[in-house]
Every structure is written in structure tokens, then in C-alpha cells.
Amino acid sequence: MSSERTITQPSDARGPGETPYRGRWLALSVLVLAVLLVAVDATVLGLATPFLSEDLQPSGTQLLWIGDIYSFVIAGLLVSMGSLGDRIGRKLLLLSGAVAFGAVSVLNAYASSPEMMIAARALLGVAGATLMPSTLALIRNLFHDPRERSLAIGIWGAMASAGAAVGPVVGGFLLENFWWGSVFLINLPVMAVLVLVGIKLLPESRNPAPGPWDLLSVVLSMAGIVGVVYAIKEGATHGIGTEIVIAAAVGVASLVWFVRRQLRLPAPLLDMRLFRNRGFSAAVLADLLTVLGLSGMVFFLSQFLQLVQDRDPLEAGLAELPAAIGAVTAGLLAGQAARRWSVRSVVAGGLGAIGLALAVVATLRTDTSYPLLGAVLLVVGVGAGFSFTVTADVILSSVPREQAGAASAVSETAYELGAALGIALLGSIVTGVYRDFAVPAGVPSGAAADAHESLGGAVEAAVTLPADAGSALLTSAQHAFVDGLRLASGVGAVVLLGTAVAAWFLLRGQRLEESPDVEH
């Protein structure tokens, strides 16, 4: 890597009047490839779930673990990895993580059991934890003009949304022509381009005086977040027990120890003083609650389109496009809108729109027409594009550039923790309602047990029964699944509308920067 592309110490020490990095827009094109890599992987899993269920035959609990173990691990490691990037170099961490992400994607593709799939998703979380904070931290250090940075963050968010759109479409095509593992192999060409081009185009940046990387803080962060999330997930699914109480106690104790240790260390893994900034804390909280409220619908939507409305994978992928189109458009306009009106108007308005859309989903039926569903997805995309882009801008502009990795990691932790909690809590609502459906008379106990495990299991069980019994079983299972999805969406709507109100008050007076960076 040539020295003239290294902006390590000069980057983090520049002041007003500094010369912008000339290749910043080309460098941004490489960073958004990393975002695409993660976004595609996150979306194709939902499409592949029915096929994966048929092949690996996971239980309902295992299926939830396959869906959320990636989020648990990545949430537990993001802060540590963001801080590591500040120390060893964000470019080095990004490219190393991309190589690992591609390699572990192969392991996901060829998983031969539910246990192996869960382990592969966990390892993917380790690799994924290196990517997202590195991309946002590099944007923070590449773009010193606030308006340029707002546009760059909008492009970054738009690519995440585009990846969410490309994933289902490409994944649907692959699922119609190949086995389910092929959806993970699409990560490989993106990873290859990212690494080869990134070596040439990306500048290196790091904190010029970071201090040591505290390994005990890393362990405490991981144990705390994973312990608490595990306790919430298992408690929501199986009720409170001794194991749950122990996990929660260990998690809470670890987080308390982590915070106290950060306040004492001269060079903490995460500077807790960042949370004294009201805008920073409000943006992080808004992101966490928004993703929590949305995740139930997002995770189960592909199953609804395929297993309830009987769409093929490609058609299901295309059906989800309005959300991505809305998010891309709103993300590119978000910075301009926040400067014209206000940060709190754009964020609270976006969150309110998502909440109202989820309220409409709470009226969903098995035969709901696509135009209504497509309109709901478009509104969700527009709301998310506005709110997520502006909150990311607020978070990055609230911190000094040398702490960009840690701040970006906090932002991404909010996303992943919200997703994990949302799938655990709202997913448990869907699963709990679903498992209570009444099995029609005449269905053998074995087929009934399979049907109660998951909707995919009901589809498989129905095939083995006589036509009338199979149809009755599948219809009952589909209605129960939709009942659960309606209830989860209603809860999500309440969460989003409440978050919109909170954002209106907490982001009062918050503005996006207008002039180039100055020393913090």
C-alpha cells in the first residue's frame, strides 16, 4: 500500500482549510461495496429460509437461532472491532474482514445440519463486525465538508438499501435454479472486487494516539451484550428459568463492569463521555428502537410472500423492491431535507411514517392484495431512508475524527442489537401465536408436530397427507402465521410511533453541521 495514500496522522489532525483527499469519491465507491456485501447477506437469508428448513429440518427454536445468531455475535463485537480499527487502521481491518466474510460465506453455503448452520452464521458475525464500523469511520475521515459528508452517508445508506433489493432478486433467481447454499456464494465476487480495488483506492486512517487495546474490555463487552440478548430471547421463547436468570445476571454485571472500567481507563475501548452528547445518545436510541420495531415484519415478510401467498422466490424478491426504492431516494435527499427543515422533523417524521405503515400491516390477511402491500413497503423505505441517514450523520458529526471507529461501532451496535432483540421478541410473538393453531381432525400426530414447529414444516407435512387433510392443515397454519405477524406488526407500530415522539423531543435544537470540520 503506497505511502501517499496513507492519511493516518495528517487526516486525524487536520483543521480548517485542510486539503480534501482527492480520491474520496472513488474511495467511497469501494466502501459501499462492503455495505452491499453485508446487506445482501442479511436479506437473502429470509428468502432461503423455506428451502433451508426443508433441507436441514431445523426446529422452530433452531430456525430463530439461524436468523438471529449473526446479529447477536456482531452486536457483541462491533464496539471492540470499531475500537480496533481506530488503533490498527480502518482500511486494514476492513479488507481483512472482507476476506474472512467471503471465506465464511462458503461455510454457510455448505452447512449440512442446523447446528453447523448456526455456527457458520456466528462466524459470519465475527467477520461482519469488522466491516460496517470501518466503512462509516472512513467516511468520517474522508469527507471533512459536512454537506459532502451528508451526501456520502446518504449514498452509503442508499447502497445498503440497494443491497437489500438486489439480494432478494438475485437470491430468488439463484433459488429457482440452484440449491439454497448458492445465495451465500454471491458474496464472493463482491468481496473479491472490494479487496482488489480497495487496496489501491482506499486511504488508511487511524487514531494517531490510540493507547492499548484492552482485552478485558473486549471480553466484558461481548459477554455483556450476548448475555443480556440471550436472556431476553430465551425468556421470550421459553419463559423465565434458572439458565435465563444466570445469563441475564452475567450480562448485566459484565456491562456494568465494562462501563466502570471505561470510565477509569486512560485510553478506553469506548469513551463513555460520548453519551453525554444529547444528539448522539438520542440518535443511537432512535436507531435501536426503530430496527427493533421493524425486524419482526422484515424477517417474516419473505415467508409470508412465499409460504402464505405462494409466490416463487424471484417474485417474492421483486415484491420487496418498493422498500429499497423508497429508502434509496429518501437517503440521498435526507441531508438536504434536515438542513431545510430540521433534524427532529425529518427523523420523527420518518419514524412516524414507518409506525403508520406497520399499523396497516397489522390488518394483513392471507389474501391481501399486492398494491396495498407494495404501498406499505414504499412508505417503510422512505421513512427508514430519511431517519437512518440523518441519525448516522448526527452520530458521526458529534465525535472527533480519531474516535470515528468507536462511534460508528456504537451506531452499528444499535442496528444489530435492535435486529436481534426484534427477532427475539417479535419473532417469539409470531412463533407463539403460530404454535397454538388448531390442527384439523384426521391429521396424524407426527405431521401435526412437524407443522407446529414452523410454517415451512407445515408446508412439508401437508404434502405427505391426502389432499383434503393437507389443504386443511396448511390453511390453518397459514392463518395462524398471519395472526402472529399481525400482532407483531401492531407491537412494532406502537414502538415506532413512541420512538417518533421521543425523537421529536430528544433531538430538539439538533442541527447538521454547515461548515468544514474544526478541532473538537
Secondary structure as UniProt FT lines:
FT   HELIX           3..5
FT   HELIX           8..13
FT   TURN            16..17
FT   TURN            22..23
FT   HELIX           24..56
FT   HELIX           60..88
FT   HELIX           90..109
FT   HELIX           114..128
FT   TURN            129..131
FT   HELIX           132..142
FT   HELIX           146..177
FT   TURN            180..181
FT   HELIX           182..185
FT   HELIX           187..201
FT   HELIX           215..238
FT   HELIX           242..264
FT   HELIX           272..276
FT   HELIX           278..303
FT   HELIX           304..308
FT   HELIX           313..319
FT   HELIX           321..340
FT   HELIX           343..361
FT   TURN            362..363
FT   TURN            366..367
FT   HELIX           370..397
FT   HELIX           401..403
FT   HELIX           404..435
FT   TURN            441..442
FT   HELIX           445..453
FT   HELIX           455..463
FT   HELIX           467..506
FT   TURN            507..509
//
